[in-house]
């Protein structure tokens, strides 16, 4: 069975999210705090901000959800 891939919310001219989350921290786009990763009931994973009571699925990142980690020396 062939499964079509869903196009993410990327629009022309907007910065695309990185291909890998390695080297980035998942942060709340509203308050900037680091998010906790949870397993969802449907088997997917999602990030949740407790103070804002908002979250998103790991595969559906909103703009501003990734912050580069400081370089390790």
C-alpha positions as CSV (number, residue, x, y, z in Angstrom):
1,X,0.0,0.0,0.0
2,X,1.4,3.4,-0.9
3,X,1.0,6.2,1.6
4,X,1.1,9.8,0.5
5,X,3.1,12.1,2.7
6,X,1.4,15.1,4.2
7,X,2.9,18.4,3.4
8,X,3.7,20.4,6.6
9,X,2.6,24.0,7.1
10,X,5.7,25.3,5.5
11,X,5.0,28.3,3.3
12,X,7.1,29.8,0.5
13,X,9.7,32.3,1.9
14,X,9.3,31.1,5.5
15,X,12.3,29.5,7.3
16,X,12.0,25.7,7.1
17,X,12.6,23.7,10.4
18,X,15.8,21.8,10.5
19,X,15.8,18.2,9.1
20,X,17.0,17.0,12.6
21,X,16.1,18.1,16.1
22,X,19.7,17.2,17.2
23,X,21.4,20.3,18.6
24,X,18.1,22.1,19.3
25,X,15.9,22.4,22.4
26,X,12.1,22.1,22.1
27,X,10.7,25.2,23.7
28,X,7.3,26.7,24.1
29,X,6.7,29.3,21.3
30,X,4.6,31.3,23.8
31,X,6.7,31.5,26.9
32,X,10.1,30.1,25.8
33,X,10.4,27.4,28.5
34,X,11.6,24.0,27.6
35,X,8.9,21.5,26.9
36,X,8.4,18.0,28.3
37,X,8.0,15.1,25.9
38,X,5.0,12.8,26.5
39,X,3.7,9.6,24.8
40,X,0.2,10.1,23.4
41,X,-2.6,7.6,23.5
42,X,-2.5,7.0,19.8
43,X,1.2,6.0,19.9
44,X,2.6,9.3,18.8
45,X,4.7,11.7,20.9
46,X,4.0,15.3,21.8
47,X,5.5,18.2,23.6
48,X,3.6,20.0,26.4
49,X,4.1,23.2,28.3
50,X,2.5,22.9,31.8
51,X,2.4,26.7,32.6
52,X,0.8,27.6,29.3
53,X,-1.3,24.4,29.1
54,X,-0.4,24.2,25.4
55,X,1.4,21.7,23.3
56,X,2.0,20.2,19.9
57,X,2.8,16.8,18.3
58,X,6.5,16.0,17.9
59,X,6.1,15.8,14.1
60,X,4.1,19.0,13.7
61,X,6.3,21.8,15.1
62,X,4.9,25.4,15.2
63,X,7.2,28.3,14.3
64,X,9.5,29.1,17.2
65,X,9.4,25.7,18.8
66,X,13.1,25.0,18.3
67,X,16.0,26.9,20.0
68,X,19.6,26.1,19.1
69,X,21.6,24.6,22.0
70,X,24.8,26.3,23.0
71,X,27.9,24.8,21.4
72,X,29.7,22.3,23.5
73,X,33.4,22.9,23.9
